[in-house]
């Protein structure tokens, strides 16, 4: 059985220097934001590895299997909170009547790590500097700490959408901004297929339904429908490998007609059935890898 780190305090903030050790992939019973202050390496999350560098941030939920593989000694700041702490954050977010992003925005379905814009990285660093000061008297500063977490999630959310604060129109002369606006909308709604029809995308951006496909192809070099399917299938494949979702759940989440339709679509894209894909990509030794645990 996989090891699970347990925490019973509602909120803990830890800054530590992490070096290479012989530890295994593990679970937590708490939520966790991990900010990379310095160092490099790889992060393992639910069977997938991604490189980390200074300034990156990861959000880990209790269901996630994760570990760090350290290339150079790394300083990491970790905010760890239980379901009780999550409830406190949610209450604060509700108090602002939707002006702040919800906690689930701590990680995009397409982005395992968060890489901040040049404008936002100093803000994130300042928040973690402040948290390091506030943790010295956790009980007295608890309310202030939760406020920093709410701000943190909102900054994360706008960086998951390429740093674009709002998506209002595609009528711009800047090709890079045009591409970001298109990708922003698609990535933000990738788990809501009803929002990704040509009609919905066109209406949101003030364009003709018949022109949006041409516009997307011109701006990105990719067919709109193909790009959306690529994003969807990438997320679906990750969820299949995580072993946390049944075919029935994924069928409903991604708005397929039925499980047969889901399986046919998956096989058409990946070349194998969902069960075969899981077997092919399962690493027998993944839980025995010598990865460094935080």
C-alpha positions in Angstrom: 0.0 0.0 0.0 1.3 3.5 -0.9 2.6 5.6 1.9 0.4 8.6 3.0 1.7 11.6 4.8 -0.8 12.7 7.5 -1.5 16.2 8.9 -4.0 17.0 11.6 -3.4 20.7 12.0 -5.7 22.8 9.7 -2.8 24.9 8.4 1.0 24.5 8.2 3.6 26.5 6.3 7.1 24.9 5.8 10.2 26.2 4.1 12.9 23.6 3.6 15.9 22.7 1.7 15.4 19.5 -0.2 18.3 17.3 -1.3 18.4 13.9 -3.0 17.0 11.1 -0.8 15.7 7.6 -1.3 12.0 8.1 -0.8 9.0 6.8 -2.8 6.0 8.3 -4.5 3.4 9.1 -1.9 0.0 10.6 -1.0 -1.1 13.3 1.5 -4.3 13.7 3.5 -4.0 17.4 2.9 -3.9 20.0 0.1 -0.6 21.7 -0.7 0.8 24.6 -2.6 4.5 24.2 -3.3 6.6 27.2 -4.5 10.0 26.6 -5.9 12.3 29.2 -4.4 15.5 27.8 -5.9 16.8 24.6 -7.4 15.9 22.3 -10.3 14.6 18.8 -10.9 11.6 16.8 -11.9 8.1 16.6 -10.3 6.2 13.4 -10.5 2.4 13.8 -10.4 0.0 10.9 -11.1 2.3 9.1 -13.4 3.6 12.1 -15.3 6.9 14.0 -14.9 7.5 17.6 -15.5 10.6 19.8 -15.1 10.7 22.4 -12.3 12.7 25.6 -12.0 12.8 28.6 -9.6 9.5 30.4 -9.6 7.3 27.4 -10.5 4.4 26.4 -8.3 2.5 23.1 -7.9 -0.9 22.4 -6.4 -1.3 19.0 -4.9 -4.6 17.5 -3.7 -5.1 14.6 -1.3 -5.9 12.2 -4.3 -2.6 13.0 -6.1 0.4 10.7 -6.1 3.5 12.8 -6.2 7.2 13.2 -5.5 10.2 15.3 -6.4 13.4 14.1 -8.2 16.0 16.6 -7.3 18.8 17.7 -9.8 20.2 20.5 -7.7 19.5 21.3 -4.0 16.2 23.0 -3.9 14.5 25.4 -1.5 10.7 24.9 -1.4 8.0 26.7 0.5 4.9 24.6 1.2 1.4 25.7 2.3 -0.4 22.6 3.6 -4.0 22.7 4.7 -6.7 20.1 5.5 -10.3 20.0 4.5 -11.1 22.4 7.4 -8.6 24.9 6.0 -10.1 24.4 2.5 -13.5 25.3 4.0 -12.0 28.5 5.5 -10.6 29.5 2.1 -13.9 28.8 0.4 -15.8 31.0 2.9 -13.5 33.9 2.2 -13.8 33.5 -1.5 -17.6 33.5 -1.2 -17.5 36.6 0.9 -16.1 38.5 -2.0 -19.0 37.3 -4.2 -17.0 35.6 -6.9 -14.3 38.3 -7.3 -11.6 35.7 -6.4 -10.9 32.4 -8.2 -12.0 29.2 -6.6 -9.4 26.8 -5.1 -9.8 24.3 -8.0 -8.1 26.9 -10.2 -4.8 26.0 -8.4 -4.1 23.8 -11.3 -5.3 23.8 -14.9 -6.4 20.5 -16.4 -3.7 21.1 -19.1 -0.9 22.5 -16.9 0.6 20.4 -14.1 2.8 23.3 -13.0 2.2 27.1 -12.9 4.8 29.3 -14.5 4.2 33.0 -13.7 4.4 36.0 -15.9 7.2 38.5 -15.5 4.7 40.9 -14.0 3.2 38.4 -11.5 6.3 36.5 -10.3 7.4 39.4 -7.9 3.9 39.4 -6.4 4.0 35.6 -5.8 7.5 35.9 -4.3 6.2 38.7 -2.0 3.2 36.6 -0.9 5.5 33.7 0.1 7.9 36.1 1.9 5.0 37.4 3.9 3.7 33.9 4.6 7.2 33.0 6.0 6.9 35.9 8.4 3.3 35.1 9.4 4.0 31.5 10.1 6.1 32.5 13.1 2.8 33.1 15.0 0.4 30.9 13.2 -2.5 31.2 15.6 -2.5 35.0 15.8 -2.0 35.4 12.0 -4.3 32.6 10.8 -6.8 35.0 9.2 -4.1 37.0 7.4 -2.6 33.7 6.1 -5.9 32.6 4.6 -6.2 36.0 2.9 -2.8 35.5 1.3 -3.9 32.1 0.0 -7.0 33.6 -1.6 -4.9 36.2 -3.3 -2.4 33.5 -4.4 -5.1 31.4 -6.1 -6.4 34.4 -8.0 -2.9 35.2 -9.3 -2.4 31.5 -10.2 -5.7 31.5 -12.2 -4.8 34.3 -14.4 -1.4 32.7 -15.2 -3.1 29.4 -16.1 -4.8 31.5 -18.8 -1.5 32.9 -20.1 -1.7 36.0 -17.9 -4.7 37.5 -19.8 -6.9 39.2 -17.3 -10.1 39.2 -19.4 -11.3 37.8 -22.7 -13.4 40.3 -24.4 -12.6 40.5 -28.1 -10.2 39.1 -30.8 -10.1 42.4 -32.6 -6.4 43.0 -32.0 -3.5 43.7 -34.3 -1.1 41.8 -32.1 -0.8 38.2 -33.4 0.6 36.9 -30.1 -2.2 38.5 -28.1 -4.8 37.0 -30.5 -3.4 33.5 -30.1 -3.3 33.9 -26.3 -7.0 35.1 -26.2 -8.0 32.0 -28.2 -6.1 29.5 -26.2 -7.2 31.2 -23.0 -10.8 30.7 -23.7 -10.4 27.1 -24.8 -8.2 26.0 -21.9 -10.5 27.7 -19.4 -13.5 25.8 -20.6 -11.8 22.6 -21.7 -13.9 20.5 -19.3 -17.1 22.2 -20.4 -17.7 21.0 -24.0 -21.0 23.0 -24.2 -18.8 26.1 -24.1 -16.5 25.0 -26.9 -18.9 24.9 -29.9 -18.0 27.2 -32.8 -21.2 29.2 -32.0 -20.2 29.7 -28.3 -16.6 30.6 -29.1 -17.6 33.0 -31.8 -20.3 34.7 -29.7 -17.9 35.2 -26.8 -15.4 36.9 -29.1 -17.8 38.9 -31.2 -17.1 37.0 -34.4 -19.2 35.1 -36.9 -19.8 31.4 -36.2 -18.8 30.6 -39.8 -15.6 32.6 -39.5 -14.2 31.5 -36.1 -12.7 28.3 -37.6 -10.9 30.3 -40.3 -9.8 32.9 -37.7 -8.4 30.2 -35.4 -6.5 28.4 -38.2 -5.1 31.7 -39.4 -3.9 32.7 -35.9 -2.6 29.4 -34.7 -2.0 27.2 -37.8 -4.2 24.5 -36.3 -7.8 23.4 -37.0 -10.0 24.5 -34.2 -11.9 21.2 -33.7 -8.7 19.2 -33.8 -7.0 21.4 -31.2 -10.0 21.1 -28.8 -10.0 17.3 -29.3 -6.2 17.2 -28.6 -6.7 19.1 -25.4 -9.6 16.9 -24.3 -7.9 13.7 -25.1 -4.8 14.7 -23.3 -6.8 15.4 -20.1 -8.8 12.2 -20.5 -5.6 10.2 -20.8 -4.2 11.7 -17.7 -7.3 11.0 -15.8 -7.4 7.4 -17.0 -3.8 6.9 -15.8 -4.6 8.4 -12.4 -7.0 5.5 -11.7 -9.4 8.0 -10.0 -12.1 8.1 -12.7 -14.3 5.4 -14.3 -15.1 5.4 -18.0 -18.7 6.3 -16.9 -17.5 9.4 -15.0 -15.4 10.6 -17.9 -18.2 9.9 -20.4 -20.4 12.2 -18.4 -17.8 14.9 -17.6 -16.8 15.3 -21.3 -20.3 15.1 -22.6 -20.0 11.9 -24.7 -23.3 10.2 -25.8 -22.5 7.0 -23.9 -19.5 4.8 -22.9 -19.3 3.2 -26.3 -19.0 6.7 -27.9 -16.3 7.6 -25.3 -14.2 4.4 -26.0 -14.5 4.8 -29.8 -13.3 8.4 -29.6 -10.5 7.5 -27.3 -9.3 4.7 -29.5 -9.5 6.8 -32.6 -7.2 9.3 -31.1 -4.8 7.1 -29.1 -4.9 3.9 -31.2 -5.9 1.7 -28.3 -8.8 1.3 -25.9 -8.7 3.1 -22.5 -7.9 -0.1 -20.6 -5.2 -1.0 -23.0 -3.7 2.5 -22.8 -3.6 2.2 -19.0 -1.8 -1.1 -19.2 0.7 0.2 -21.8 1.6 3.2 -19.7 1.6 1.7 -16.3 5.0 1.6 -14.8 5.4 -1.5 -12.6 8.2 0.1 -10.7 6.7 3.6 -10.4 5.9 3.2 -6.7 9.4 2.0 -6.0 11.3 4.7 -7.7 13.9 6.5 -5.6 12.3 9.9 -5.8 12.7 12.7 -3.2 9.6 13.4 -1.1 8.5 16.7 0.2 
